[in-house]
Amino acid sequence: MTSFPLRFTLFGALVFAGPAAGPAFARDVAGVRLPEAIEVDDTELRLNGAGLRWATVFNVKVYVSALYLATPSKDPNAIVQADEPKSVLTRFLRRMGKEKIIGAFRQGFERNSGADAEALQPWLERVAAALPAEVKEGMEVAVTYVPGKGTTVAGPSGQVTIAGKPFADAMFRSWLGARPADAGVKKAMLGR
């Protein structure tokens, strides 16, 4: 297995099972080829599930998000609470403004993190630095948590790391909480 920095294209990276093996892709979602595994901080993360987000009003494909975990699980609370590496990789299938993306995270915090949401929201301004004014079709964003290091958000304009687990919990609850951004994507990420 090959490790690669977060700043490189994650979906396009070749992940090897061994020195002589070819690329191992687990599945294709809406034309996005997803690697079976990625390596983060010397830990292999396996594809737990992936889903396609639609803009329901326009019936347009918006993005594909894939959840990678050290320990596969179908339990959203266990995934959020686990203090082990995890990552959500998102490839955008249409243009989207930075403010809309940050607004979606802000809404996810408000819907799923209760009293903690307000205290954590200022960190989203730091996350905004990893995104260009407009995310274009084909661009990717990775949200990766590593115990002891924090949450790294890597996007087309760079990467930002927020220390501690509370921010990671809020980010992952945005996808996996009781009121996720998209229930269908949540279900697919859980492999259901």
C-alpha positions as CSV (number, residue, x, y, z in Angstrom):
1,M,0.0,0.0,0.0
2,T,1.3,3.4,-0.9
3,S,0.8,6.4,1.4
4,F,0.3,9.9,-0.1
5,P,0.0,13.4,1.2
6,L,-3.5,14.9,1.6
7,R,-2.7,17.7,-0.8
8,F,-2.5,15.2,-3.7
9,T,-5.6,14.0,-5.6
10,L,-7.0,11.3,-3.4
11,F,-9.6,9.7,-5.7
12,G,-7.1,9.5,-8.5
13,A,-4.3,8.0,-6.3
14,L,-3.3,4.5,-6.9
15,V,-3.5,2.4,-3.8
16,F,-1.4,-0.8,-3.8
17,A,-2.1,-4.0,-1.9
18,G,1.6,-5.0,-2.3
19,P,4.7,-4.1,-4.2
20,A,3.7,-6.0,-7.4
21,A,0.0,-5.4,-7.3
22,G,-2.0,-3.0,-9.5
23,P,-4.4,-0.4,-8.4
24,A,-7.3,-1.6,-6.2
25,F,-10.6,0.2,-6.9
26,A,-13.6,-0.9,-4.8
27,R,-16.3,0.7,-6.8
28,D,-17.5,3.4,-9.2
29,V,-20.1,5.9,-8.0
30,A,-21.5,8.3,-10.7
31,G,-18.3,7.9,-12.7
32,V,-16.0,8.5,-9.8
33,R,-13.6,5.6,-9.2
34,L,-13.1,5.0,-5.5
35,P,-10.0,3.3,-4.1
36,E,-10.6,0.3,-1.9
37,A,-8.2,1.7,0.7
38,I,-6.2,4.8,1.5
39,E,-3.3,5.2,3.9
40,V,-3.4,8.0,6.5
41,D,-0.7,8.5,9.1
42,D,0.6,4.9,8.5
43,T,-2.9,3.5,9.0
44,E,-4.9,1.7,6.3
45,L,-8.4,3.1,6.0
46,R,-10.9,0.9,4.1
47,L,-13.8,2.2,2.0
48,N,-16.9,1.9,4.3
49,G,-19.4,3.3,1.8
50,A,-20.0,6.1,-0.7
51,G,-23.0,8.0,-2.0
52,L,-24.1,10.6,-4.5
53,R,-25.6,13.9,-3.5
54,W,-28.3,15.2,-5.8
55,A,-29.6,18.8,-6.0
56,T,-33.3,17.7,-5.7
57,V,-34.8,20.8,-7.2
58,F,-32.8,20.6,-10.3
59,N,-32.1,16.8,-10.2
60,V,-28.4,17.5,-10.8
61,K,-25.5,15.5,-9.5
62,V,-23.6,17.6,-6.9
63,Y,-20.9,15.4,-5.4
64,V,-19.8,11.9,-4.5
65,S,-18.6,11.5,-0.9
66,A,-16.8,8.4,0.4
67,L,-16.2,7.4,4.0
68,Y,-12.9,5.6,4.9
69,L,-12.4,4.0,8.3
70,A,-9.8,2.0,10.2
71,T,-12.6,-0.2,11.6
72,P,-15.6,-0.6,9.2
73,S,-18.9,0.1,10.8
74,K,-22.6,0.6,10.1
75,D,-23.1,2.5,13.4
76,P,-22.9,6.3,12.8
77,N,-22.5,7.1,16.5
78,A,-19.7,4.6,16.9
79,I,-17.9,6.0,13.9
80,V,-18.1,9.6,15.2
81,Q,-17.1,8.5,18.7
82,A,-14.2,6.3,17.6
83,D,-10.8,8.0,18.4
84,E,-9.1,6.5,15.3
85,P,-8.2,7.8,11.9
86,K,-11.1,8.4,9.5
87,S,-11.7,10.4,6.3
88,V,-14.5,11.6,4.1
89,L,-13.3,12.3,0.5
90,T,-15.6,14.4,-1.7
91,R,-15.3,14.9,-5.4
92,F,-17.5,17.7,-6.8
93,L,-19.5,17.0,-9.9
94,R,-20.6,20.6,-10.5
95,R,-19.4,24.1,-9.6
96,M,-20.2,25.3,-6.1
97,G,-19.2,28.5,-4.3
98,K,-17.1,28.3,-1.2
99,E,-19.7,30.1,0.9
100,K,-22.3,27.5,0.0
101,I,-19.9,24.7,1.1
102,I,-19.0,26.4,4.4
103,G,-22.7,27.2,4.9
104,A,-23.5,23.5,4.6
105,F,-21.0,22.6,7.2
106,R,-22.3,25.4,9.5
107,Q,-25.8,24.0,9.1
108,G,-24.6,20.5,9.8
109,F,-23.0,21.8,13.0
110,E,-26.2,23.5,14.1
111,R,-28.4,20.5,13.3
112,N,-26.2,17.8,14.8
113,S,-23.8,19.2,17.4
114,G,-26.2,21.0,19.8
115,A,-24.6,23.4,22.3
116,D,-21.1,22.7,20.9
117,A,-22.0,24.1,17.5
118,E,-21.6,27.8,18.3
119,A,-18.2,27.4,19.9
120,L,-16.9,25.3,16.9
121,Q,-18.2,27.5,14.1
122,P,-15.3,30.0,14.1
123,W,-13.0,27.2,13.1
124,L,-15.0,27.0,9.8
125,E,-13.4,30.3,8.8
126,R,-10.0,28.6,8.9
127,V,-11.4,25.7,6.8
128,A,-12.6,28.2,4.2
129,A,-8.9,29.0,3.5
130,A,-8.5,25.5,2.0
131,L,-11.2,26.2,-0.6
132,P,-11.1,28.5,-3.7
133,A,-13.9,31.1,-4.2
134,E,-15.5,28.5,-6.5
135,V,-15.0,24.8,-6.4
136,K,-15.2,23.5,-9.9
137,E,-16.3,20.2,-11.3
138,G,-13.7,17.5,-10.6
139,M,-12.1,19.2,-7.6
140,E,-11.8,17.3,-4.4
141,V,-12.0,18.0,-0.7
142,A,-10.8,15.6,2.0
143,V,-11.7,15.8,5.7
144,T,-9.4,13.6,7.7
145,Y,-9.1,13.0,11.4
146,V,-6.0,11.6,13.0
147,P,-5.9,11.1,16.9
148,G,-3.4,13.5,18.5
149,K,-3.2,15.7,15.4
150,G,-6.7,16.8,14.8
151,T,-8.8,17.3,11.6
152,T,-7.2,18.2,8.3
153,V,-9.3,19.7,5.6
154,A,-7.5,19.5,2.3
155,G,-8.9,21.3,-0.7
156,P,-7.8,22.9,-4.0
157,S,-6.4,25.9,-2.2
158,G,-4.3,24.1,0.4
159,Q,-5.0,22.4,3.8
160,V,-5.8,23.5,7.3
161,T,-5.6,21.4,10.5
162,I,-7.8,22.0,13.5
163,A,-6.5,20.4,16.7
164,G,-8.6,18.3,19.0
165,K,-11.4,15.8,18.5
166,P,-14.5,18.0,19.1
167,F,-14.1,19.7,15.7
168,A,-13.8,16.3,14.0
169,D,-16.9,15.0,15.8
170,A,-18.9,18.0,14.5
171,M,-17.6,17.5,11.0
172,F,-18.4,13.8,10.9
173,R,-21.8,14.4,12.4
174,S,-22.5,16.7,9.5
175,W,-22.6,13.5,7.3
176,L,-23.6,10.9,9.9
177,G,-25.7,12.7,12.6
178,A,-29.4,12.4,13.2
179,R,-30.0,15.3,10.8
180,P,-27.4,14.9,8.0
181,A,-27.0,17.0,5.0
182,D,-28.3,14.1,2.9
183,A,-29.9,11.0,4.4
184,G,-29.2,9.0,1.2
185,V,-25.5,9.8,1.3
186,K,-25.4,8.9,5.0
187,K,-27.0,5.5,4.3
188,A,-24.6,4.8,1.5
189,M,-21.6,5.8,3.5
190,L,-22.7,3.4,6.2
191,G,-22.8,0.6,3.6
192,R,-26.5,0.1,4.0
